Amino acid sequence: MDTAERSTHSREPVPDHEQKRVALSYLNEAWAEARLDGVDGDCLAQACLFTALAEFVSTYGEEAAATFTEGLANRIRNGEFSIDQLRQ
């Protein structure tokens, strides 16, 4: 199912976990397309991080975004973002 098929015009609120699942699907599709077009994975990662952090700052403010990112180092060290562990 592609992202166009998932798009609905329902007026019912979509649960947060479902919005995250759909958002991740959109990002995975865009990532795959960019890689097929020859965009380097590291460049994509940096652009995604910039865009995500800019959104956090825009939505919550600089201090809240900075507080959020303080916890990322431990989450990375704990393997939360390691693909091999996610697949197990």
Secondary structure, 3 states (H helix, E strand, C coil): CCHHHHCCCCCCCCCHHHHHHHHHHHHHHHHHHHHHCCCCHHHHHHHHHHHHHHHHHHHHCHHHHHHHHHCHHHHHHCCCCCHHHHHC
